[in-house]
Amino acid sequence: MRWQGQRLGAMEASALPGLDRVDAGVRTVTTPEFAGMTFHEVMAKSALNHVPGPSSMPFDWTINPYRGCSHACVYCFARGTHEYLELDAGRDFDSQIVVKVNVAEVLRRELSRPSWQREHVALGTNTDPYQRAEGRYRLMPDIIDALADSGTPFSILTKGTLLRRDLPQLARRRADVDISLAMSIAVYDDALQHAIEPGTPSAQARLDTVRAAADLGFRVQVFLMPIVPHLSDSVEALDDALARVKASGAHRVVYGALHLRPGVKPWFFQWLQREHPDLVPAYRGFYPGASVEAPKGYRTWLAQRIRPLIRAHGLNGYAEEDEPPRTRVTPRAAPRFIETRSAPAAAPTLF
């Protein structure tokens, strides 16, 4: 792997930013509690990641405490980033998890710089900060406090019900900064959910987490994405999903069709060939060659199908591709950040 051979205090020029200095070496951990998973504990050099200028993201900064994700979603757009570490985008992405054990300490140092302008920071734009590893490492409570103590507004997008552990803390810190929460719930059919995102909590468990957050006064967004062509886009499936989202107390729903980026496309097609071979020809027509997005015609058709259902259920909602322009906070502006939106599925590769 890329970080092998690093020595105490050594700098590796070719290493990934944030993994180029390992003051305590790299420790690889396996434990029966997480059977089949390996944790690579690293000392990160940086915590805040700056979104490139041309990006369409509605924020400038992100934090990613982990690399790789045990949620094992076959469609995850971040899979290709694991190949930089000389790990594969398939099974390794699901089971070889890089943990930035000192991320909160580094974050506090970065937030204390005079140049820091308390701009909005997004968590969960790449791999999930509340994946199973967080139950072991508990990185998020210190990250939350570091951000709130510095007056930095932030948002969290997750599929993890472990968020409930930190809801009381988040509710307290909301008095100091604006905090936005979003839950990603793509699939509401239990059999399909188990097949396509086998490491995630059930849709109902995530909806219960939305309800718990809403009961504390959070205006939670639900990301109904990706909608998977021919598998989760029927009127019945969408109607059931939106009814359950409404019942959870969610404030808004964001929807979008499946993206298939180069790193994930081979892995997804392997899964499709195994689970739904009859759909392979249709998908090759939808996502030919290097194409990433579903065809414009399908996205238009999907919007025409789902928008009346969103209105019928009394939900506020919009399509992922209708994401508004990015919002910036001017220097020394008050840290209140209104109606923060979390990253859409086409988030950039950011660590």
MOBEL-V613021 format. One record per run of one state. SS is the DSSP state (H for helix, E for strand, C for the rest). FROM is the first residue (numbers start at 1). TO is the last residue. Records with the same first field share a line. If there is no record, write none. Layout:
SS->FROM-TO ; FROM-TO
This chain:
C->1-10 ; 12-20 ; 22-26 ; 30-31 ; 35-37 ; 43-47 ; 51-60 ; 64-65 ; 68-72 ; 74-78 ; 86-90 ; 101-102 ; 112-120 ; 124-132 ; 138-139 ; 150-153 ; 159-162 ; 174-178 ; 185-189 ; 198-202 ; 216-220 ; 228-234 ; 248-251 ; 258-258 ; 260-261 ; 276-276 ; 287-292 ; 294-295 ; 313-315 ; 323-351
E->11-11 ; 21-21 ; 27-29 ; 38-42 ; 48-50 ; 61-63 ; 66-67 ; 73-73 ; 96-100 ; 121-123 ; 154-158 ; 179-184 ; 197-197 ; 221-227 ; 252-257 ; 259-259 ; 293-293 ; 316-319
H->32-34 ; 79-85 ; 91-95 ; 103-111 ; 133-137 ; 140-149 ; 163-173 ; 190-196 ; 203-215 ; 235-247 ; 262-275 ; 277-286 ; 296-312 ; 320-322
